[in-house]
Structure formats: C-alpha cells, structure tokens
Amino acid sequence: MKQFAVIGLGRFGTGVAKTLHTMGYEVLVIDDDEERIQEVINDVTHAIQADAKDEKALKALGIRNFDVVIVAIGQDMQASILVTVLLKELGVKCVVTKAQTELHGKVLAKVGADKVVFPERDMGARLAHSLVSSNVLDHIELSPDHSILEVIAPDNLVGKTLKESALRAKYKITIMAIKRGGEIIVSPSPDDPIRENDILVAIGDNDNLRRIERE
C-alpha cells in the first residue's frame, strides 16, 4: 500500500489528500497554517503543522519513507521550488509538484520534480472544451498535439457500428472504449454498435478531435 504526503493545504492539496485517504491510502499532510491543519485532521491519516522549507522538520517526519510526495504550495513559487529540491535531496522517490505557469513548470522539472501538474490550466482547458461543445464530458491533454476526449455519441452516429461510422477513416481518431450506462466496453470491435447516450472515449490528434466535437 503506497504512502502519500501532501505539502500545502490549499484547495488542490486538500482535494488530493482527502481523495487519497478516501481511497484507503495512508496520507500525511503538512502545512504551516494551524487552522488549515485542523480543518482536515479528521479526513487524513496524519496532519502536521510544520514549515516544509525546514530540512530538519522534513527529516524528523521521515519524509523520505513516503512513496509519493505532492507539493501543492499555492502562489509562492520560490517555496515550491525550494521544497521540491529539498525532497529530492532527502531521497524521496517521486515528487509531484503543482506549477503556476509554464516557466515555473520548466524550473520545477529542471530541479528534479518527477511530475509537474498544472491544475488550473488543465481545468481551464476542460472547461473550454465543455463550453464549446455540449457533447464533451472530459478532455485530457496527453501532449501539446494529442488528447483523450470523452464525448456523448453524436446523433448522426447512433445506430451505426464503429466501422460504419468511419471515425478512424474520416477523423483519424481511435475509439479506446465505449461507456454505456454502468458498463465499459474496452477496445470495442469494429462491429460494435453505437447507441443513444453512449460515451465514446477517443484518442487522437487535437485538430481531428476538434472535428468530432463539432458534430
């Protein structure tokens, strides 16, 4: 069972910590604000008030023994960079750090962050896609050029098989799965029909995915 530590109890850090704990994992949270610690103390395994920029404090908490440490410090970019460096120097295997900007993310990657996340940017992108098309349920960017899209099956495809829909030929996208009620059809065959209210999980080039969004 993996052990997680979350440093910084803003909305992002609190959400990650509570979700991991609900999933059954051991979660330590660290913040220098006693009020924030008290707000989550019953929703995590351990909640400690400490300054994460203090190397001695991190050592005393045994931070190097955690499988993943998430640095969710808010607006203080300098602090998030410093804490990321300290964690890697202390031997933490996987450090995931929240970035505010692309430049901030590049610096974090340079100083050793194993994964850099952009929650505000990613949420903004998902919202934009859902606003453009009422059919789009989720949008996950894999790279600057490729994404995964969850879209309600367009009316003009309902009743056709995947082969008849010509999604691969017309849009050059691949349907990875079909969500149908509580059922998930993984790697559907070309002969699988598309039904009303099916959710298509598609992967492909962003330009091609945008075409199906407009259907």
N, C-alpha and C positions, 0 to 999 in steps of 0.2 A: 504494500500500500504506500503510494507516494506521500511525502510530506511537503507541504507548501508553506511559504512565508510571504506575507504581503506587507510591503512598506509603504505607508501613506494611505490614509482613510478618507479620501475624497469620494465622490460618487462612484468613480471607476473602481478604485481599490476596495471599497466597501462591497460593491456588487460582486466582484470577483471572489472576495473572501467568503461572503455568505453563500454564494452558489457552490463553491468547492466544498464547504462544510456540509451543506445540504446533500451533496453527492456522496458524503461519507468519508471524506478525507480529513486528515489532521491539518489544521490551519493555525498558524501563528500570525497575529497581526501586530505591527509596530507603528506607533505614531507618537509625536511629541506633544499632542494635544490630549489632555486627560479627559476632556468632555467627549471627544470622538471615541476614545477607548471605552468609556462607559456605555456609549450607545450600541456598541457591537459585542460587548463582553459575553452576552448570553447566546450569541449567534456564531461563535468560533470556538476553537479548542483553547487557545491561549491569547490573551490581549495584553500587550506590554507597552507602557509609556516609556519611550526612550528616544534619544537622538540618534538616528541611523547614520549620521555623519561621524559618530564616535566609534572608532575602530574597536576600542576596548569593550564598549557596550555590545557590539555585534559579536565579538568573540565570546563574551560571557553568556550570550543567548544561544551559543552553539550553532550559529547561522550556517556554517559550512556543512552541517549534517542534513540540511534540507535539500530535497531533490530539485525543487524549483523555487526561486525567489522572484517575486514580481515587484518591481519598483514602480509604484503608482503615484509618485510625488507629483503634486499639481503644477503650479506655474513656475516653481523655482528650478529652472533648467540646470543651473550650476550645481544645485544639490543633487539632482537626479544623476548627473554625470559623475559626481564625486562618489555617490553611494554605489553606483554601478562598478566603478573602478575598485572600491574597497571590497565589494563582494567577490569579484574575480580574484583579487589578490589573496583573499581569505580562503579561496578554493571552492567556492560554490560552483556546482556542476553546470547549472542552467540558470541564467539571469535573463528575465524578460522585463524590458523597460518601456514605459509609456513615453512617447515623444509628442512634443507640441507642434513642431514644424519639421519640414523635410531636412533642413540643415541640422536641427537638433538630433534627428534620427541618424544622420550620417556620422555625427560626432559620437553618438552612443555606440554605433556599430564599430567605429574605429577603436574605442576604448575597451571593447570586449563584450558588449551585450550580445547574448546568443540569439535573441529575438527582439526586434523593436516593433511596437504596436502603435497605431495611430487611431485610437478610439473615436475621437471627434471627427477626423477626416473620413474614416470608414463609415461612421453612422451618417455623416452628411451625404456621402455617395449613395448609400442605400436609400435614404430619404428622397434624394433627387430622382433616382430611378423609379421609385414608387409613385412619385408625383407625376412623372412624365407618362407613365402607363398604369392604369388601374389594375392591369392583369399581373404586374410584377409584385411578387411577395418578398423576394430577397435577392440580393446581389452581393457576391463575394469576389473581390478582386484577387486574382492569383498572381498577376504581374501587370505591368503597365499596358500590356496588349491582350491579356486573356482573363476571362472571368467565368464564374459559375452563376447561373441565373435560375431562379425558381419562378415559373410563370404559369398562371392558370391557362389551360389549353384554349387557344383562340377558337371562336365558333366555327371558323372555316376548316378547322382540322378535326372537329368532333365527328366521329363515325368512320374516320379513315384509320387504316393501320399506319404504323410508323413508316413503312415502306411507301405506302400511297401518299403520305404527307410530304414526302420528298424533302424532309428537313435537312438531311445531310447533303443532298444534291443542290437544293435551292439556296440554303443558308450556310452550308459548310459548318454545321454545328452537330454535336453528338448528344443524344439523349442518354444520360447516365442512369436515370431512374424515373419511374412514374409513381407519384404518391396518389393513392386512391382511397379516400376515407382513412381508415386506420392501417391500411395495407401499403407496403412499399415494394414495388417491383424493381429489383436491381438488375441492371443490364438487360432491359427488355429486348425481346426478339423483334425483327422487322415485321412479323405478323401480329404483334400485339396491337389491339385497337386503342384508339384514343377516345375516351368517354367524356361526357359533360362533367365539368368540375374537377377533372384530373389536373394534377400539378406536375408539370414537366420540369425535370432537373436537367438543364442543358449546360454544356461546356463548349467554349469556342472563343474565337476572336471577338473582341469587343465590338467592332464595326458590324459583324454579322449578327451578334446577339441583339444589337440595337434594332436590327431589321425585324426580328420576331417580336420585340417589344411593341412595335407599331401596329402589329396585326390586330 
